[in-house]
């Protein structure tokens, strides 16, 4: 069922040269908005030339301070952000950087959930043990941002089927989903397996090895 969303408008446009730790550089047009329903300071990064793409490539990237900024190996967020930036710049499209830390539960709660994961719970069980949703993210603001940019049809760079479903329900046509690469570390394998098994993320992982004891 398609849900209509109130209109948002572009507030500011500014060009920003980006440089990643591996030396990759690209210039993005950063865009802010008025009228987003959740009141958060989400931004859009225009990369490459979306006007030349038959269908722009778009990623909805939820903020992850630990992974995006500090390079935490407990998740794959930082490598996904780096990968998405280059892939979108190559084809032309938009990266929406959404202020949804910890799948929408916030930084402190995410770190509390990490502590519970260290005691044996998976990422979803830990959220529930804190009395929080498994995933609190709502993509209404993302649909508003895309509409304000004139994007009503896109290819979505994601492994998460919920993102595509929410956008479709909000009236944005997802022509196809494009999976990201697989970014594993010894510290994030259990986390990634939980996403595959529990919420059907399209991540090609090797089976979890059996542990003795």
Secondary structure, 3 states (H helix, E strand, C coil): CCCCCCCCEEEEEEEEEEECCCCCEEEEEEEEEECCCCCCCCEEEEECCHHHCCCCEEEEEECCHHHHHCCCCCCCHHHHHHHHHHHHHHHCEEEEEECCHHHHCCHHHHHHHHHHHCCCCCHHHHHHHCCCCCCCCCCHHHHHHHHHCCCCEEEEECCCHHHHHHHHHCCCEEEEEECCCCCCCCCCHHHHHHHHHHHCCCCCCCCCCCCCC
